């Protein structure tokens, strides 16, 4: 039972890390794409 709980906690931690890292990488990609227009991601979001 305790081993199952540790396994579940590890899975949750790993999933959270992957979600955070994916979001970070997507934001970096998006920032590079809007940079050619000379604006920030926040400014682009307001325009759309």
mmJSON file of the N, C-alpha and C atoms, coordinates in Angstrom:
{"data_MODEL":{"atom_site":{
"group_PDB":["ATOM","ATOM","ATOM","ATOM","ATOM","ATOM","ATOM","ATOM","ATOM","ATOM","ATOM","ATOM","ATOM","ATOM","ATOM","ATOM","ATOM","ATOM","ATOM","ATOM","ATOM","ATOM","ATOM","ATOM","ATOM","ATOM","ATOM","ATOM","ATOM","ATOM","ATOM","ATOM","ATOM","ATOM","ATOM","ATOM","ATOM","ATOM","ATOM","ATOM","ATOM","ATOM","ATOM","ATOM","ATOM","ATOM","ATOM","ATOM","ATOM","ATOM","ATOM","ATOM","ATOM","ATOM","ATOM","ATOM","ATOM","ATOM","ATOM","ATOM","ATOM","ATOM","ATOM","ATOM","ATOM","ATOM","ATOM","ATOM","ATOM","ATOM","ATOM","ATOM","ATOM","ATOM","ATOM","ATOM","ATOM","ATOM","ATOM","ATOM","ATOM","ATOM","ATOM","ATOM","ATOM","ATOM","ATOM","ATOM","ATOM","ATOM","ATOM","ATOM","ATOM","ATOM","ATOM","ATOM","ATOM","ATOM","ATOM","ATOM","ATOM","ATOM","ATOM","ATOM","ATOM","ATOM","ATOM","ATOM","ATOM","ATOM","ATOM","ATOM","ATOM","ATOM","ATOM","ATOM","ATOM","ATOM","ATOM","ATOM","ATOM","ATOM","ATOM","ATOM","ATOM","ATOM","ATOM","ATOM","ATOM","ATOM","ATOM","ATOM","ATOM","ATOM","ATOM","ATOM","ATOM","ATOM","ATOM","ATOM","ATOM","ATOM","ATOM","ATOM"],
"id":[1,2,3,4,5,6,7,8,9,10,11,12,13,14,15,16,17,18,19,20,21,22,23,24,25,26,27,28,29,30,31,32,33,34,35,36,37,38,39,40,41,42,43,44,45,46,47,48,49,50,51,52,53,54,55,56,57,58,59,60,61,62,63,64,65,66,67,68,69,70,71,72,73,74,75,76,77,78,79,80,81,82,83,84,85,86,87,88,89,90,91,92,93,94,95,96,97,98,99,100,101,102,103,104,105,106,107,108,109,110,111,112,113,114,115,116,117,118,119,120,121,122,123,124,125,126,127,128,129,130,131,132,133,134,135,136,137,138,139,140,141,142,143,144],
"type_symbol":["N","C","C","N","C","C","N","C","C","N","C","C","N","C","C","N","C","C","N","C","C","N","C","C","N","C","C","N","C","C","N","C","C","N","C","C","N","C","C","N","C","C","N","C","C","N","C","C","N","C","C","N","C","C","N","C","C","N","C","C","N","C","C","N","C","C","N","C","C","N","C","C","N","C","C","N","C","C","N","C","C","N","C","C","N","C","C","N","C","C","N","C","C","N","C","C","N","C","C","N","C","C","N","C","C","N","C","C","N","C","C","N","C","C","N","C","C","N","C","C","N","C","C","N","C","C","N","C","C","N","C","C","N","C","C","N","C","C","N","C","C","N","C","C"],
"label_atom_id":["N","CA","C","N","CA","C","N","CA","C","N","CA","C","N","CA","C","N","CA","C","N","CA","C","N","CA","C","N","CA","C","N","CA","C","N","CA","C","N","CA","C","N","CA","C","N","CA","C","N","CA","C","N","CA","C","N","CA","C","N","CA","C","N","CA","C","N","CA","C","N","CA","C","N","CA","C","N","CA","C","N","CA","C","N","CA","C","N","CA","C","N","CA","C","N","CA","C","N","CA","C","N","CA","C","N","CA","C","N","CA","C","N","CA","C","N","CA","C","N","CA","C","N","CA","C","N","CA","C","N","CA","C","N","CA","C","N","CA","C","N","CA","C","N","CA","C","N","CA","C","N","CA","C","N","CA","C","N","CA","C","N","CA","C","N","CA","C"],
"label_alt_id":[null,null,null,null,null,null,null,null,null,null,null,null,null,null,null,null,null,null,null,null,null,null,null,null,null,null,null,null,null,null,null,null,null,null,null,null,null,null,null,null,null,null,null,null,null,null,null,null,null,null,null,null,null,null,null,null,null,null,null,null,null,null,null,null,null,null,null,null,null,null,null,null,null,null,null,null,null,null,null,null,null,null,null,null,null,null,null,null,null,null,null,null,null,null,null,null,null,null,null,null,null,null,null,null,null,null,null,null,null,null,null,null,null,null,null,null,null,null,null,null,null,null,null,null,null,null,null,null,null,null,null,null,null,null,null,null,null,null,null,null,null,null,null,null],
"label_comp_id":["UNK","UNK","UNK","UNK","UNK","UNK","UNK","UNK","UNK","UNK","UNK","UNK","UNK","UNK","UNK","UNK","UNK","UNK","UNK","UNK","UNK","UNK","UNK","UNK","UNK","UNK","UNK","UNK","UNK","UNK","UNK","UNK","UNK","UNK","UNK","UNK","UNK","UNK","UNK","UNK","UNK","UNK","UNK","UNK","UNK","UNK","UNK","UNK","UNK","UNK","UNK","UNK","UNK","UNK","UNK","UNK","UNK","UNK","UNK","UNK","UNK","UNK","UNK","UNK","UNK","UNK","UNK","UNK","UNK","UNK","UNK","UNK","UNK","UNK","UNK","UNK","UNK","UNK","UNK","UNK","UNK","UNK","UNK","UNK","UNK","UNK","UNK","UNK","UNK","UNK","UNK","UNK","UNK","UNK","UNK","UNK","UNK","UNK","UNK","UNK","UNK","UNK","UNK","UNK","UNK","UNK","UNK","UNK","UNK","UNK","UNK","UNK","UNK","UNK","UNK","UNK","UNK","UNK","UNK","UNK","UNK","UNK","UNK","UNK","UNK","UNK","UNK","UNK","UNK","UNK","UNK","UNK","UNK","UNK","UNK","UNK","UNK","UNK","UNK","UNK","UNK","UNK","UNK","UNK"],
"label_asym_id":["A","A","A","A","A","A","A","A","A","A","A","A","A","A","A","A","A","A","A","A","A","A","A","A","A","A","A","A","A","A","A","A","A","A","A","A","A","A","A","A","A","A","A","A","A","A","A","A","A","A","A","A","A","A","A","A","A","A","A","A","A","A","A","A","A","A","A","A","A","A","A","A","A","A","A","A","A","A","A","A","A","A","A","A","A","A","A","A","A","A","A","A","A","A","A","A","A","A","A","A","A","A","A","A","A","A","A","A","A","A","A","A","A","A","A","A","A","A","A","A","A","A","A","A","A","A","A","A","A","A","A","A","A","A","A","A","A","A","A","A","A","A","A","A"],
"label_entity_id":["1","1","1","1","1","1","1","1","1","1","1","1","1","1","1","1","1","1","1","1","1","1","1","1","1","1","1","1","1","1","1","1","1","1","1","1","1","1","1","1","1","1","1","1","1","1","1","1","1","1","1","1","1","1","1","1","1","1","1","1","1","1","1","1","1","1","1","1","1","1","1","1","1","1","1","1","1","1","1","1","1","1","1","1","1","1","1","1","1","1","1","1","1","1","1","1","1","1","1","1","1","1","1","1","1","1","1","1","1","1","1","1","1","1","1","1","1","1","1","1","1","1","1","1","1","1","1","1","1","1","1","1","1","1","1","1","1","1","1","1","1","1","1","1"],
"label_seq_id":[1,1,1,2,2,2,3,3,3,4,4,4,5,5,5,6,6,6,7,7,7,8,8,8,9,9,9,10,10,10,11,11,11,12,12,12,13,13,13,14,14,14,15,15,15,16,16,16,17,17,17,18,18,18,19,19,19,20,20,20,21,21,21,22,22,22,23,23,23,24,24,24,25,25,25,26,26,26,27,27,27,28,28,28,29,29,29,30,30,30,31,31,31,32,32,32,33,33,33,34,34,34,35,35,35,36,36,36,37,37,37,38,38,38,39,39,39,40,40,40,41,41,41,42,42,42,43,43,43,44,44,44,45,45,45,46,46,46,47,47,47,48,48,48],
"pdbx_PDB_ins_code":[null,null,null,null,null,null,null,null,null,null,null,null,null,null,null,null,null,null,null,null,null,null,null,null,null,null,null,null,null,null,null,null,null,null,null,null,null,null,null,null,null,null,null,null,null,null,null,null,null,null,null,null,null,null,null,null,null,null,null,null,null,null,null,null,null,null,null,null,null,null,null,null,null,null,null,null,null,null,null,null,null,null,null,null,null,null,null,null,null,null,null,null,null,null,null,null,null,null,null,null,null,null,null,null,null,null,null,null,null,null,null,null,null,null,null,null,null,null,null,null,null,null,null,null,null,null,null,null,null,null,null,null,null,null,null,null,null,null,null,null,null,null,null,null],
"Cartn_x":[0.826,0.0,0.872,1.883,2.761,3.549,3.995,4.727,3.85,2.563,1.641,1.489,1.451,1.312,2.546,3.736,4.964,4.979,4.549,4.518,3.559,2.412,1.43,1.968,2.632,3.227,4.306,5.128,6.164,5.549,4.468,3.783,3.218,2.598,2.038,3.144,4.242,5.362,5.945,6.137,6.692,5.78,4.477,3.517,3.508,3.533,3.563,4.806,5.944,7.189,7.107,6.589,6.48,5.538,4.43,3.499,4.161,4.865,5.537,6.614,7.405,8.483,7.929,6.856,6.231,5.702,5.061,4.549,5.686,6.769,7.924,8.494,8.64,9.187,8.242,6.952,5.987,6.022,6.159,6.25,7.501,8.616,9.851,9.694,9.074,8.843,7.946,6.879,5.939,6.611,7.434,8.158,9.064,9.738,10.606,9.796,8.619,7.793,7.259,6.849,6.306,7.402,8.619,9.729,9.963,9.688,9.915,9.01,7.919,7.026,7.38,8.376,8.819,7.876,7.127,6.211,6.429,5.828,5.936,4.728,4.803,3.69,2.437,2.6,1.462,0.808,1.619,1.074,0.338,0.909,0.264,-1.084,-1.119,-2.358,-3.44,-3.058,-4.032,-4.548,-3.723,-4.126,-5.059,-4.991,-5.798,-7.147],
"Cartn_y":[-1.193,0.0,1.259,1.287,2.451,2.603,1.484,1.54,2.095,1.724,2.247,3.756,4.238,5.675,6.415,5.872,6.505,6.534,5.459,5.385,6.429,6.591,7.573,8.989,9.251,10.562,10.863,9.865,10.054,10.363,9.679,9.909,11.323,11.757,13.115,14.152,13.944,14.88,14.919,13.758,13.689,14.329,14.117,14.71,16.227,16.707,18.152,18.786,18.121,18.627,18.693,17.632,17.611,18.694,18.907,19.964,21.335,21.579,22.861,23.068,22.053,22.162,22.361,21.679,21.843,23.262,23.786,25.154,26.148,25.936,26.828,26.825,25.646,25.55,26.163,25.972,26.574,28.097,28.628,30.08,30.636,29.945,30.392,30.405,29.364,29.28,30.427,30.67,31.725,33.09,33.309,34.573,34.825,33.779,33.93,34.286,33.709,33.974,35.401,35.959,37.32,38.377,37.978,38.922,39.573,38.85,39.417,40.62,40.733,41.883,42.989,42.742,43.742,43.919,42.875,42.952,41.759,41.848,40.764,39.841,38.722,37.767,38.414,39.204,39.87,40.854,41.628,42.573,41.837,40.738,39.967,39.415,38.953,38.415,39.492,40.707,41.798,42.137,41.956,42.259,41.211,39.999,38.924,38.783],
"Cartn_z":[0.0,0.0,0.0,0.849,0.92,-0.377,-0.952,-2.213,-3.327,-3.315,-4.321,-4.173,-2.937,-2.688,-3.184,-2.922,-3.401,-4.919,-5.538,-6.991,-7.563,-6.938,-7.386,-7.202,-6.084,-5.846,-6.88,-7.203,-8.215,-9.572,-9.893,-11.16,-11.217,-10.152,-10.107,-10.229,-9.522,-9.572,-10.98,-11.581,-12.929,-13.955,-13.834,-14.757,-14.613,-13.384,-13.146,-13.735,-13.564,-14.126,-15.642,-16.268,-17.725,-18.236,-17.551,-17.959,-17.857,-16.761,-16.57,-17.625,-17.878,-18.855,-20.268,-20.603,-21.916,-22.086,-21.059,-21.11,-21.28,-20.552,-20.65,-22.064,-22.65,-24.001,-25.035,-24.863,-25.788,-25.7,-24.492,-24.324,-24.986,-24.857,-25.506,-27.019,-27.559,-28.997,-29.457,-28.72,-29.066,-28.984,-27.952,-27.81,-29.011,-29.488,-30.663,-31.905,-32.025,-33.21,-33.229,-32.094,-32.09,-32.053,-31.735,-31.689,-33.055,-34.142,-35.479,-35.731,-34.991,-35.109,-34.121,-33.285,-32.319,-31.142,-30.817,-29.681,-28.757,-27.599,-26.623,-26.739,-26.07,-26.055,-25.465,-24.421,-23.79,-24.753,-25.459,-26.431,-27.549,-28.018,-29.077,-28.603,-27.361,-26.804,-26.761,-26.41,-26.372,-27.767,-28.78,-30.153,-30.736,-30.226,-30.819,-30.195],
"occupancy":[1.0,1.0,1.0,1.0,1.0,1.0,1.0,1.0,1.0,1.0,1.0,1.0,1.0,1.0,1.0,1.0,1.0,1.0,1.0,1.0,1.0,1.0,1.0,1.0,1.0,1.0,1.0,1.0,1.0,1.0,1.0,1.0,1.0,1.0,1.0,1.0,1.0,1.0,1.0,1.0,1.0,1.0,1.0,1.0,1.0,1.0,1.0,1.0,1.0,1.0,1.0,1.0,1.0,1.0,1.0,1.0,1.0,1.0,1.0,1.0,1.0,1.0,1.0,1.0,1.0,1.0,1.0,1.0,1.0,1.0,1.0,1.0,1.0,1.0,1.0,1.0,1.0,1.0,1.0,1.0,1.0,1.0,1.0,1.0,1.0,1.0,1.0,1.0,1.0,1.0,1.0,1.0,1.0,1.0,1.0,1.0,1.0,1.0,1.0,1.0,1.0,1.0,1.0,1.0,1.0,1.0,1.0,1.0,1.0,1.0,1.0,1.0,1.0,1.0,1.0,1.0,1.0,1.0,1.0,1.0,1.0,1.0,1.0,1.0,1.0,1.0,1.0,1.0,1.0,1.0,1.0,1.0,1.0,1.0,1.0,1.0,1.0,1.0,1.0,1.0,1.0,1.0,1.0,1.0],
"B_iso_or_equiv":[0.0,0.0,0.0,0.0,0.0,0.0,0.0,0.0,0.0,0.0,0.0,0.0,0.0,0.0,0.0,0.0,0.0,0.0,0.0,0.0,0.0,0.0,0.0,0.0,0.0,0.0,0.0,0.0,0.0,0.0,0.0,0.0,0.0,0.0,0.0,0.0,0.0,0.0,0.0,0.0,0.0,0.0,0.0,0.0,0.0,0.0,0.0,0.0,0.0,0.0,0.0,0.0,0.0,0.0,0.0,0.0,0.0,0.0,0.0,0.0,0.0,0.0,0.0,0.0,0.0,0.0,0.0,0.0,0.0,0.0,0.0,0.0,0.0,0.0,0.0,0.0,0.0,0.0,0.0,0.0,0.0,0.0,0.0,0.0,0.0,0.0,0.0,0.0,0.0,0.0,0.0,0.0,0.0,0.0,0.0,0.0,0.0,0.0,0.0,0.0,0.0,0.0,0.0,0.0,0.0,0.0,0.0,0.0,0.0,0.0,0.0,0.0,0.0,0.0,0.0,0.0,0.0,0.0,0.0,0.0,0.0,0.0,0.0,0.0,0.0,0.0,0.0,0.0,0.0,0.0,0.0,0.0,0.0,0.0,0.0,0.0,0.0,0.0,0.0,0.0,0.0,0.0,0.0,0.0],
"pdbx_formal_charge":[null,null,null,null,null,null,null,null,null,null,null,null,null,null,null,null,null,null,null,null,null,null,null,null,null,null,null,null,null,null,null,null,null,null,null,null,null,null,null,null,null,null,null,null,null,null,null,null,null,null,null,null,null,null,null,null,null,null,null,null,null,null,null,null,null,null,null,null,null,null,null,null,null,null,null,null,null,null,null,null,null,null,null,null,null,null,null,null,null,null,null,null,null,null,null,null,null,null,null,null,null,null,null,null,null,null,null,null,null,null,null,null,null,null,null,null,null,null,null,null,null,null,null,null,null,null,null,null,null,null,null,null,null,null,null,null,null,null,null,null,null,null,null,null],
"auth_seq_id":[1,1,1,2,2,2,3,3,3,4,4,4,5,5,5,6,6,6,7,7,7,8,8,8,9,9,9,10,10,10,11,11,11,12,12,12,13,13,13,14,14,14,15,15,15,16,16,16,17,17,17,18,18,18,19,19,19,20,20,20,21,21,21,22,22,22,23,23,23,24,24,24,25,25,25,26,26,26,27,27,27,28,28,28,29,29,29,30,30,30,31,31,31,32,32,32,33,33,33,34,34,34,35,35,35,36,36,36,37,37,37,38,38,38,39,39,39,40,40,40,41,41,41,42,42,42,43,43,43,44,44,44,45,45,45,46,46,46,47,47,47,48,48,48],
"auth_comp_id":["UNK","UNK","UNK","UNK","UNK","UNK","UNK","UNK","UNK","UNK","UNK","UNK","UNK","UNK","UNK","UNK","UNK","UNK","UNK","UNK","UNK","UNK","UNK","UNK","UNK","UNK","UNK","UNK","UNK","UNK","UNK","UNK","UNK","UNK","UNK","UNK","UNK","UNK","UNK","UNK","UNK","UNK","UNK","UNK","UNK","UNK","UNK","UNK","UNK","UNK","UNK","UNK","UNK","UNK","UNK","UNK","UNK","UNK","UNK","UNK","UNK","UNK","UNK","UNK","UNK","UNK","UNK","UNK","UNK","UNK","UNK","UNK","UNK","UNK","UNK","UNK","UNK","UNK","UNK","UNK","UNK","UNK","UNK","UNK","UNK","UNK","UNK","UNK","UNK","UNK","UNK","UNK","UNK","UNK","UNK","UNK","UNK","UNK","UNK","UNK","UNK","UNK","UNK","UNK","UNK","UNK","UNK","UNK","UNK","UNK","UNK","UNK","UNK","UNK","UNK","UNK","UNK","UNK","UNK","UNK","UNK","UNK","UNK","UNK","UNK","UNK","UNK","UNK","UNK","UNK","UNK","UNK","UNK","UNK","UNK","UNK","UNK","UNK","UNK","UNK","UNK","UNK","UNK","UNK"],
"auth_asym_id":["A","A","A","A","A","A","A","A","A","A","A","A","A","A","A","A","A","A","A","A","A","A","A","A","A","A","A","A","A","A","A","A","A","A","A","A","A","A","A","A","A","A","A","A","A","A","A","A","A","A","A","A","A","A","A","A","A","A","A","A","A","A","A","A","A","A","A","A","A","A","A","A","A","A","A","A","A","A","A","A","A","A","A","A","A","A","A","A","A","A","A","A","A","A","A","A","A","A","A","A","A","A","A","A","A","A","A","A","A","A","A","A","A","A","A","A","A","A","A","A","A","A","A","A","A","A","A","A","A","A","A","A","A","A","A","A","A","A","A","A","A","A","A","A"],
"auth_atom_id":["N","CA","C","N","CA","C","N","CA","C","N","CA","C","N","CA","C","N","CA","C","N","CA","C","N","CA","C","N","CA","C","N","CA","C","N","CA","C","N","CA","C","N","CA","C","N","CA","C","N","CA","C","N","CA","C","N","CA","C","N","CA","C","N","CA","C","N","CA","C","N","CA","C","N","CA","C","N","CA","C","N","CA","C","N","CA","C","N","CA","C","N","CA","C","N","CA","C","N","CA","C","N","CA","C","N","CA","C","N","CA","C","N","CA","C","N","CA","C","N","CA","C","N","CA","C","N","CA","C","N","CA","C","N","CA","C","N","CA","C","N","CA","C","N","CA","C","N","CA","C","N","CA","C","N","CA","C","N","CA","C","N","CA","C","N","CA","C"],
"pdbx_PDB_model_num":[1,1,1,1,1,1,1,1,1,1,1,1,1,1,1,1,1,1,1,1,1,1,1,1,1,1,1,1,1,1,1,1,1,1,1,1,1,1,1,1,1,1,1,1,1,1,1,1,1,1,1,1,1,1,1,1,1,1,1,1,1,1,1,1,1,1,1,1,1,1,1,1,1,1,1,1,1,1,1,1,1,1,1,1,1,1,1,1,1,1,1,1,1,1,1,1,1,1,1,1,1,1,1,1,1,1,1,1,1,1,1,1,1,1,1,1,1,1,1,1,1,1,1,1,1,1,1,1,1,1,1,1,1,1,1,1,1,1,1,1,1,1,1,1]
}}}
